[in-house]
Amino acid sequence: MLIRKKLKKQEMVVSAGIVDMNNYRLVSYHEIVRATAKFSESNLLGAGSFGKVYKGQLIDGMVVAIKVLNMQLEQSH
């Protein structure tokens, strides 16, 4: 899973590994589904060989991009 979040005009990229969880909050799958209107095509920002990216708005108003990886592809594992 890859999470992108902007903090104070500084972009931070998080990937698998050791992460300081004080700077991040957990977002449930349920909230992601709600934020993207069940991954509605109207919220689709783009699609590529590894998956699709959706725009979403969390309950607190934060606008986020959610990347859904196509796990059927060998390269995405």
Secondary structure, DSSP 8 states (H G I E B T S, - for coil): --EEEEETTEEEEE-SS---GGG-----HHHHHHHTTTT-GGGEEEEETTEEEEEEE-TTS-EEEEEEE-TTSGGG-
